[in-house]
Amino acid sequence: MRILLLGSGGREHALAWKLNQSVWANPLYIAPGNPGTAQCGINVALDINDFDAVAAFCSKEKIEMVFVGPEEPLVNGIYDYFKAHEQLKDIYFIGPSKEGAKLEGSKAFAKEFMMRHKIPTAAYREFTIDNYQEGVDYLKQHSLPIVIKADGLAAGKGVAICQNHVEAIAEFELMIQQSKFGDAGKKVVVEEFLTGIELSVFAITDGKNYLILPEAKDYKRIGEGDTGLNTGGMGAISPVPFATPGFMYKVEERVIKPTINGLHKEGIEYTGFVFFGLISVNGDPYVIEYNCRMGDPETEVVMARLETDLVGLCIAATQKKLDQVEIKTDPRAAATIMAVSGGYPLGYEKGFEITGLNEQFGKQSLVFHAGTKEESGKIVTNGGRVLCVTSLDKNLEEAVNISLDILDHIHYEGIYYRTDIGYEFKPPVS
């Protein structure tokens, strides 16, 4: 099957690695890809938001399946573009319609959807410039801390947790009055703050049936012990120790089923992955956010544990036959640790040579490229999050230690990574 995977990050390297294992994947193209994905297939220099260019490539290369990695093309309607195109409409497509992608593309839409289908989530209000003063008055009397979210896509930076009312009103003004996040912040969602522990749950759906993939937990803060600024993700683990069968039963019954049923009832076309960003509050799951694709860096542990053929899974989804497939999961623990550029998530430099990538790290470990590029025959840094190391072992602590040992052999100027991924689940030292 001739497959095109769209994207260029660590998530896409992990997806390319998994797709390439399938007997179905021949050939596998990745657009635009990175030096890591080039080890799994053929990189193609395409702007994934230029739908005409993507369409022309698909026609020329007789692509049979398109798999969309990141959210932006989905929110912009690439699924609808393909289905409206006579020559492309029969291509198997992994990713929701523009309406379905609103689950991620609009916080207000997602909240309203959850309210309609009685899916547990934090209480909220939404505001625009038209009721700005009402929003200010609402913030003044809101309990602390206060969560303020830009409605649209803001490159993962559109959420502020404010510890006092002055900070909250200032952030609210920056978003609505001063366009801190451009159009993404024209509408703002104000939420109550939920106290608990977070995790990520993933399902693949054909629009009616669904299958649940291995769960994961990511670590957003730059510093050890979950301190400092938020990032795109400093690492992830799977499985999540507190995601017991009892807890996951609640997740499925209260969150996943009503979400998939809600999409079906509302006639929203959705074939692909749903990311449920959850928080466990006293053992009960609440939805913090939806994503309309796989997460990053969670994909780097989920794909490592997924034993089911990914291409076969995608074919079943596009043929509305997921009820005829089952998910098989590696029982081992997986841990991924992200190496970032010095200064990230604020200012950082690019172009530093990366050494140590060609060492033999054993079958239980994988190095996934995120922000890298090839320059004069060398691999150099090309982003804030540069690469990650995923390892599998019988327990979480060992998986983390193996990834750390490998990172000790990889070098570039300014390299930084957290050494405590999974810290809250490590057994106490006796």
C-alpha positions in Angstrom: 0.0 0.0 0.0 1.4 3.4 -1.0 1.2 5.6 2.2 1.9 9.3 2.8 2.5 10.4 6.4 2.3 14.1 7.0 4.5 15.8 9.7 8.1 16.2 10.8 8.4 15.8 14.5 9.1 13.1 17.0 5.6 11.9 16.8 5.9 11.4 13.0 9.2 9.5 13.4 7.6 7.1 15.9 4.6 6.7 13.5 6.9 6.2 10.5 8.8 3.6 12.5 5.6 1.7 13.4 4.0 2.0 9.9 7.2 0.8 8.3 7.0 -2.5 10.3 3.9 -3.4 8.4 3.9 -5.7 5.4 1.3 -3.3 3.9 3.6 -0.3 3.9 5.4 -0.2 0.5 6.4 2.5 -0.2 6.1 4.9 2.8 6.5 8.6 2.1 6.9 11.2 4.9 6.3 14.9 4.2 8.4 16.8 5.0 9.9 14.3 7.6 13.2 14.6 9.3 16.5 12.7 9.3 15.0 10.1 11.5 11.9 9.4 9.3 14.3 9.0 6.4 15.4 5.8 8.0 11.9 4.5 7.8 10.7 5.7 4.3 11.2 8.4 1.7 11.1 12.0 2.8 9.3 14.5 0.5 9.7 18.2 0.6 6.1 19.3 0.9 4.3 22.1 2.8 1.6 20.1 4.6 -0.7 23.1 4.7 -0.5 23.5 1.0 -3.3 21.2 0.2 -2.9 21.6 -3.6 0.7 20.5 -3.4 -0.2 17.5 -1.2 -3.0 16.5 -3.6 -0.7 16.8 -6.6 1.8 14.5 -5.0 -0.9 12.0 -4.0 -2.1 11.9 -7.6 1.3 11.6 -9.1 2.5 8.8 -6.7 -0.9 7.0 -6.6 -1.1 7.3 -2.8 -3.6 4.9 -1.3 -3.5 6.1 2.3 -2.9 9.5 3.9 -2.1 9.6 7.6 -2.0 13.1 9.2 0.3 13.5 12.2 -0.1 17.1 13.4 -3.3 19.1 14.1 -3.0 22.2 11.9 -3.9 20.6 8.6 -6.8 18.8 10.2 -8.2 21.9 11.8 -7.7 23.7 8.4 -9.8 21.0 6.7 -7.5 18.7 4.8 -9.9 15.8 5.2 -12.7 17.8 3.6 -10.4 18.9 0.8 -9.6 15.3 -0.1 -13.2 14.1 0.1 -14.4 16.9 -2.1 -11.8 16.0 -4.8 -13.0 13.5 -7.3 -9.5 11.9 -7.8 -8.7 11.8 -4.1 -11.9 11.0 -2.3 -11.3 7.2 -2.3 -7.9 7.5 -0.6 -7.9 6.0 2.9 -7.6 9.0 5.2 -6.6 8.9 8.8 -7.7 12.1 10.4 -11.1 13.7 11.2 -13.2 16.2 9.2 -12.8 19.9 9.9 -15.9 19.7 12.1 -14.4 16.8 14.0 -11.1 18.6 14.4 -12.9 21.4 16.2 -12.6 19.2 19.3 -9.0 20.5 19.4 -9.3 23.6 17.2 -11.9 25.3 19.5 -11.9 25.0 23.3 -15.4 26.5 23.3 -16.7 23.9 20.8 -15.1 21.1 22.9 -16.6 22.4 26.1 -20.1 22.7 24.5 -19.8 19.2 23.1 -18.9 17.8 26.5 -21.9 19.6 28.1 -24.2 18.2 25.5 -23.1 14.7 26.1 -22.6 14.9 29.8 -18.9 14.2 29.7 -17.2 15.2 33.0 -15.1 18.4 32.7 -14.3 21.5 34.6 -16.9 24.2 35.0 -16.3 27.1 32.6 -17.5 30.3 30.9 -16.5 31.8 27.6 -15.9 35.4 26.7 -15.1 37.6 23.7 -14.5 41.3 23.1 -18.3 41.7 23.1 -18.7 40.7 26.7 -15.2 41.6 27.9 -16.2 43.6 31.0 -18.5 40.8 32.1 -15.4 38.5 31.8 -13.4 40.9 34.0 -16.1 41.0 36.6 -16.4 37.2 36.5 -12.6 36.8 37.0 -12.6 39.2 40.0 -14.9 36.8 42.0 -13.6 33.5 40.6 -11.9 31.1 43.1 -8.1 30.6 42.7 -6.2 29.4 40.8 -7.9 30.3 37.5 -7.4 28.5 34.2 -7.6 30.8 31.1 -7.4 29.3 27.6 -7.3 30.8 24.2 -10.1 29.2 22.2 -8.1 28.3 19.1 -4.7 26.7 18.3 -1.8 28.5 19.9 1.1 26.1 19.4 0.5 24.5 22.8 1.0 27.9 24.5 -2.6 29.2 24.8 -3.2 28.1 28.4 -2.4 30.1 31.6 -2.9 29.0 35.2 -3.2 32.2 37.2 -2.6 32.3 40.9 -4.2 35.6 41.7 -7.0 37.8 40.3 -4.6 40.6 39.0 -2.6 38.1 37.0 -5.8 36.5 35.6 -7.2 39.9 34.5 -3.9 40.8 32.9 -3.7 37.6 31.0 -7.4 37.9 29.9 -6.6 41.4 28.6 -3.5 40.2 26.7 -5.5 37.5 25.0 -8.6 39.5 24.0 -7.6 43.1 23.9 -3.9 42.8 22.7 -4.2 39.6 20.6 -1.4 37.8 22.4 -2.3 34.6 20.4 -3.8 36.4 17.4 -7.1 35.0 16.2 -6.8 32.0 18.5 -7.5 34.3 21.5 -10.4 36.3 20.1 -12.5 33.9 22.3 -11.3 32.9 25.7 -12.5 30.0 27.9 -12.2 30.5 31.7 -12.2 27.3 33.7 -12.2 26.1 37.3 -8.8 24.6 38.3 -9.0 20.9 39.0 -6.5 19.3 41.4 -5.3 15.8 40.6 -2.9 13.9 38.4 -3.0 13.9 34.6 -2.8 11.2 32.0 -3.3 10.8 28.2 -5.7 8.2 26.8 -5.9 7.5 23.1 -8.6 5.8 21.0 -8.8 5.1 17.3 -12.3 5.3 15.9 -14.1 4.6 12.6 -16.8 7.1 13.5 -18.9 4.5 15.4 -16.6 1.8 16.8 -13.4 2.4 18.7 -10.4 0.7 20.2 -8.4 2.0 23.1 -4.6 2.2 22.7 -2.1 2.0 25.6 -2.4 5.0 27.9 0.5 7.4 28.7 1.5 10.3 30.9 3.6 13.1 29.7 5.7 15.7 31.5 5.3 19.3 30.4 7.4 21.3 32.8 11.0 22.1 31.8 12.5 21.5 35.3 13.0 18.5 37.5 10.0 17.7 39.8 7.6 19.4 37.4 8.9 22.9 38.0 9.5 25.8 35.6 7.9 26.8 32.3 5.6 24.6 30.3 7.1 23.0 27.2 5.8 20.8 24.3 6.7 17.8 26.5 9.9 16.6 28.2 9.1 12.9 28.3 6.4 10.3 28.7 5.7 6.9 30.3 3.4 4.0 29.6 1.6 2.3 31.2 0.5 4.7 33.9 0.5 3.0 37.3 -2.7 4.6 38.6 -4.6 3.7 35.4 -6.0 0.6 37.0 -8.7 -1.6 35.3 -11.3 0.1 37.6 -10.1 3.6 36.7 -10.0 2.8 32.9 -13.5 1.4 33.1 -14.7 4.8 34.4 -12.7 6.5 31.5 -14.4 4.3 28.9 -17.9 4.5 30.3 -17.9 8.2 31.2 -15.6 9.7 28.6 -14.7 7.6 25.6 -18.1 6.0 24.9 -20.1 9.3 25.2 -17.5 11.1 23.0 -17.6 8.6 20.2 -21.4 8.2 20.5 -21.7 12.0 20.5 -19.7 12.3 17.3 -21.8 9.7 15.6 -25.1 11.1 16.8 -24.2 14.6 15.6 -23.1 13.3 12.2 -19.6 14.5 12.6 -17.2 12.6 10.2 -14.4 11.2 12.3 -11.9 8.5 11.2 -8.7 8.5 13.2 -7.3 9.1 16.6 -8.9 10.9 19.6 -6.6 12.1 22.3 -8.3 12.5 25.7 -6.3 14.7 28.0 -7.6 13.6 31.4 -7.1 14.4 35.1 -7.9 12.0 37.9 -9.6 13.9 40.7 -10.0 11.6 43.7 -10.1 8.6 41.3 -12.7 10.1 38.9 -11.7 11.1 35.3 -12.3 14.6 34.0 -11.5 15.8 30.5 -9.0 18.7 30.4 -8.8 18.8 26.6 -9.3 16.8 23.4 -6.8 16.5 20.6 -7.7 15.3 17.1 -4.5 13.3 16.6 -1.9 11.4 18.6 0.1 13.3 21.2 3.8 14.1 21.3 5.9 12.7 23.1 3.2 10.2 24.1 3.2 8.6 20.7 6.9 7.7 21.3 5.9 5.3 24.1 2.4 4.3 22.8 3.8 3.1 19.4 6.7 1.3 21.2 4.1 -0.8 23.2 1.6 -1.3 20.4 2.0 -4.8 19.0 -1.0 -4.6 16.5 -0.1 -3.8 12.9 -0.7 0.0 12.6 -1.5 0.0 8.9 -4.0 -2.9 9.4 -5.6 -0.9 12.2 -5.9 2.2 10.0 -7.4 0.1 7.1 -10.0 -1.3 9.5 -10.8 2.2 10.7 -11.3 3.5 7.1 -13.5 0.5 6.2 -15.6 1.0 9.4 -14.5 -2.5 10.7 -12.8 -1.7 13.9 -15.2 -4.0 15.7 -13.4 -6.8 13.9 -9.9 -5.9 15.2 -8.3 -6.1 18.6 -5.4 -4.2 20.2 -2.4 -6.1 21.4 0.0 -4.4 23.8 3.6 -5.2 24.9 3.4 -5.8 28.7 6.7 -4.0 29.3 7.0 -0.4 30.5 8.1 2.3 28.1 9.8 5.6 29.0 10.8 8.3 26.6 13.1 11.2 27.6 13.2 14.3 25.4 16.5 16.1 24.8 16.0 19.9 24.1 18.1 22.9 23.0 19.7 25.1 25.6 17.4 27.9 26.5 14.2 26.1 25.5 11.3 26.8 25.9 12.4 30.4 25.5 15.1 31.5 23.1 17.6 28.9 21.7 20.1 28.5 18.9 20.0 25.9 16.1 22.6 24.2 14.0 24.7 22.4 16.6 26.1 19.0 15.4 24.7 16.0 17.2 27.1 13.1 17.9 26.6 9.6 19.3 23.5 8.8 17.2 25.2 5.9 15.4 26.1 3.9 18.4 24.4 0.6 18.9 21.8 1.0 21.7 20.2 -2.5 21.7 16.8 -3.8 20.6 14.9 -2.4 23.6 15.7 1.3 22.8 14.9 3.7 20.0 16.0 7.2 19.2 13.3 9.4 17.6 14.3 12.6 15.9 12.1 15.7 16.6 13.9 18.9 15.7 16.9 17.8 13.6 18.1 18.3 10.0 20.9 17.0 7.8 23.5 19.6 6.9 26.7 18.8 4.9 26.4 15.1 5.9 26.0 15.8 9.6 22.8 15.7 11.8 22.3 19.1 13.5 19.8 20.6 15.9 16.8 22.3 14.2 14.3 23.0 17.0 13.6 23.4 20.7 12.8 19.7 21.2 15.6 17.9 19.4 15.3 14.1 19.9 14.0 11.6 22.4 15.1 8.2 23.6 12.4 5.5 24.2 13.3 2.4 26.1 11.3 -0.7 27.1 11.9 -2.9 30.1 10.2 -5.0 32.7 9.5 -2.0 34.9 9.3 1.8 34.6 12.4 2.6 36.6 14.6 0.3 34.5 13.1 1.8 31.3 13.9 5.3 32.5 17.5 4.3 33.5 18.2 2.7 30.1 17.0 5.9 28.3 19.2 8.0 30.6 22.2 5.8 29.9 21.8 6.2 26.2 21.4 10.0 26.4 24.8 10.0 28.2 26.3 9.0 24.9 24.5 11.6 22.7 26.0 15.1 22.6 25.4 18.5 21.2 26.1 22.0 22.5 23.5 23.0 25.2 21.9 19.6 25.5 19.4 19.4 28.4 17.0 16.7 29.5 15.1 15.8 32.7 16.5 12.9 34.6 13.3 12.4 36.7 10.7 11.3 34.1 8.2 9.0 36.0 9.6 10.3 39.3 6.3 10.1 41.2 6.0 6.4 40.5 9.4 5.2 41.5 9.5 2.9 44.6 10.7 4.7 47.7 14.4 4.1 48.6 14.5 1.8 51.7 
